[in-house]
Amino acid sequence: MKVPVSTVKELLTEDQLRSVTRRSDLQAWWQVICQWSFFAAIFAVVGIWTNPITVILGVVLLGGRHLGFGVIVHECGHR
């Protein structure tokens, strides 16, 4: 069974689309601060409680935060 392809404008009303695509400098700064905070916290936890489990968990979590930074950079490219 083939699923029909829909555009965003078919799925959302104009008001919903406007609220989803609205820019906010405050929210952008909050996202950056959260990314750096999680990044620093992961390093702190691994530095304080160094053992194989925290190191492996830290590497996995840092990978996720690295992806988060990439998403922020990507979205900045879209303005």
Phi and psi in degrees as GROMACS dihedral restraints (atoms count N, CA, C in turn):
[ dihedral_restraints ]
;  ai    aj    ak    al  type     phi  dphi    fc
    3     4     5     6     1   -91.5    20    10
    4     5     6     7     1   130.6    20    10
    6     7     8     9     1   -86.4    20    10
    7     8     9    10     1   129.9    20    10
    9    10    11    12     1   -67.2    20    10
   10    11    12    13     1   140.3    20    10
   12    13    14    15     1   -86.9    20    10
   13    14    15    16     1   128.2    20    10
   15    16    17    18     1  -116.0    20    10
   16    17    18    19     1   152.4    20    10
   18    19    20    21     1   -92.2    20    10
   19    20    21    22     1   164.3    20    10
   21    22    23    24     1   -62.1    20    10
   22    23    24    25     1   -37.4    20    10
   24    25    26    27     1   -67.2    20    10
   25    26    27    28     1   -23.1    20    10
   27    28    29    30     1   -79.8    20    10
   28    29    30    31     1   -26.3    20    10
   30    31    32    33     1   -90.9    20    10
   31    32    33    34     1   -29.6    20    10
   33    34    35    36     1  -118.2    20    10
   34    35    36    37     1   150.3    20    10
   36    37    38    39     1   -77.5    20    10
   37    38    39    40     1   169.0    20    10
   39    40    41    42     1   -61.0    20    10
   40    41    42    43     1   -40.3    20    10
   42    43    44    45     1   -65.1    20    10
   43    44    45    46     1   -42.8    20    10
   45    46    47    48     1   -64.1    20    10
   46    47    48    49     1   -43.3    20    10
   48    49    50    51     1   -63.6    20    10
   49    50    51    52     1   -41.0    20    10
   51    52    53    54     1   -64.2    20    10
   52    53    54    55     1   -40.4    20    10
   54    55    56    57     1   -70.9    20    10
   55    56    57    58     1   -30.8    20    10
   57    58    59    60     1   -75.5    20    10
   58    59    60    61     1   -34.1    20    10
   60    61    62    63     1   -98.6    20    10
   61    62    63    64     1     5.5    20    10
   63    64    65    66     1   -67.5    20    10
   64    65    66    67     1   137.7    20    10
   66    67    68    69     1   -89.8    20    10
   67    68    69    70     1   145.9    20    10
   69    70    71    72     1  -145.2    20    10
   70    71    72    73     1   114.5    20    10
   72    73    74    75     1   -64.4    20    10
   73    74    75    76     1   -37.0    20    10
   75    76    77    78     1   -62.4    20    10
   76    77    78    79     1   -45.1    20    10
   78    79    80    81     1   -66.2    20    10
   79    80    81    82     1   -36.9    20    10
   81    82    83    84     1   -63.7    20    10
   82    83    84    85     1   -45.7    20    10
   84    85    86    87     1   -62.6    20    10
   85    86    87    88     1   -39.4    20    10
   87    88    89    90     1   -60.8    20    10
   88    89    90    91     1   -42.0    20    10
   90    91    92    93     1   -62.3    20    10
   91    92    93    94     1   -43.9    20    10
   93    94    95    96     1   -65.3    20    10
   94    95    96    97     1   -44.4    20    10
   96    97    98    99     1   -62.0    20    10
   97    98    99   100     1   -42.5    20    10
   99   100   101   102     1   -63.2    20    10
  100   101   102   103     1   -42.7    20    10
  102   103   104   105     1   -59.2    20    10
  103   104   105   106     1   -50.1    20    10
  105   106   107   108     1   -65.9    20    10
  106   107   108   109     1   -36.0    20    10
  108   109   110   111     1   -64.2    20    10
  109   110   111   112     1   -46.7    20    10
  111   112   113   114     1   -62.6    20    10
  112   113   114   115     1   -40.5    20    10
  114   115   116   117     1   -58.8    20    10
  115   116   117   118     1   -49.7    20    10
  117   118   119   120     1   -65.7    20    10
  118   119   120   121     1   -39.7    20    10
  120   121   122   123     1   -64.9    20    10
  121   122   123   124     1   -39.2    20    10
  123   124   125   126     1   -63.2    20    10
  124   125   126   127     1   -45.9    20    10
  126   127   128   129     1   -62.0    20    10
  127   128   129   130     1   -40.7    20    10
  129   130   131   132     1   -63.6    20    10
  130   131   132   133     1   -45.7    20    10
  132   133   134   135     1   -63.6    20    10
  133   134   135   136     1   -44.4    20    10
  135   136   137   138     1   -66.9    20    10
  136   137   138   139     1   -36.3    20    10
  138   139   140   141     1   -69.1    20    10
  139   140   141   142     1   -36.5    20    10
  141   142   143   144     1   -79.2    20    10
  142   143   144   145     1   -46.8    20    10
  144   145   146   147     1  -112.1    20    10
  145   146   147   148     1    67.8    20    10
  147   148   149   150     1   -76.0    20    10
  148   149   150   151     1   114.2    20    10
  150   151   152   153     1  -156.9    20    10
  151   152   153   154     1   166.8    20    10
  153   154   155   156     1   -56.4    20    10
  154   155   156   157     1   -36.7    20    10
  156   157   158   159     1   -67.3    20    10
  157   158   159   160     1   -46.5    20    10
  159   160   161   162     1   -68.5    20    10
  160   161   162   163     1   -33.6    20    10
  162   163   164   165     1   -66.0    20    10
  163   164   165   166     1   -46.3    20    10
  165   166   167   168     1   -64.2    20    10
  166   167   168   169     1   -45.6    20    10
  168   169   170   171     1   -62.3    20    10
  169   170   171   172     1   -39.9    20    10
  171   172   173   174     1   -62.3    20    10
  172   173   174   175     1   -41.6    20    10
  174   175   176   177     1   -63.2    20    10
  175   176   177   178     1   -43.8    20    10
  177   178   179   180     1   -63.6    20    10
  178   179   180   181     1   -45.8    20    10
  180   181   182   183     1   -67.7    20    10
  181   182   183   184     1   -37.2    20    10
  183   184   185   186     1   -64.5    20    10
  184   185   186   187     1   -34.1    20    10
  186   187   188   189     1   -61.8    20    10
  187   188   189   190     1   -40.4    20    10
  189   190   191   192     1   -66.3    20    10
  190   191   192   193     1   -40.5    20    10
  192   193   194   195     1   -68.7    20    10
  193   194   195   196     1   -35.3    20    10
  195   196   197   198     1   -62.1    20    10
  196   197   198   199     1   -42.1    20    10
  198   199   200   201     1   -61.8    20    10
  199   200   201   202     1   -39.7    20    10
  201   202   203   204     1   -60.3    20    10
  202   203   204   205     1   -41.9    20    10
  204   205   206   207     1   -62.9    20    10
  205   206   207   208     1   -39.6    20    10
  207   208   209   210     1   -62.9    20    10
  208   209   210   211     1   -38.8    20    10
  210   211   212   213     1   -65.3    20    10
  211   212   213   214     1   -42.2    20    10
  213   214   215   216     1   -62.0    20    10
  214   215   216   217     1   -45.6    20    10
  216   217   218   219     1   -62.7    20    10
  217   218   219   220     1   -42.3    20    10
  219   220   221   222     1   -60.5    20    10
  220   221   222   223     1   -46.6    20    10
  222   223   224   225     1   -67.4    20    10
  223   224   225   226     1   -32.7    20    10
  225   226   227   228     1   -64.0    20    10
  226   227   228   229     1   -31.7    20    10
  228   229   230   231     1   -65.3    20    10
  229   230   231   232     1   -26.3    20    10
  231   232   233   234     1   -84.7    20    10
  232   233   234   235     1   -11.4    20    10
